[in-house]
Amino acid sequence: MNQVNDVKRLKQLRKMLEDERRLLINGIQQHSLAGIDAHGDLVDQSTDLSEREQMMGLEERDRQRLMDIEAAIAKIDQGDYGVCSMCAEPIPLERLKAIPSAELCVKCKQVAERDAWV
Ligand SMILES: [Zn+2]
């Protein structure tokens, strides 16, 4: 494995994840605004609750993705990201883009699923 290339590709991926995180957070804020419009003066009476309710109202998929991205960025910063935890081979960048939380390469994932480890 070429160390320089690996650092470079993780930097690229990190930037990409940060961009996507920003988009997701913008999406959450838009959800919040839409929520205020829809609920009208109800929101005014429960300001303390509204933020949590808006988070609850956010699509599960988006929240999950945001958590995956934040975990991935933290892992990149720790320097133990992008390597398969079973065979220690680098996980292809395309796979990491699709599933930021991927810890196994496709081959190991298939083995793990077949043997019901995950
Ligand atoms: Zn593997």
Residues whose N, C-alpha, C, O or C-beta is under 5 A from the ligand:
A	BS01	ZN	C84 M86 C87 L104 C105 C108
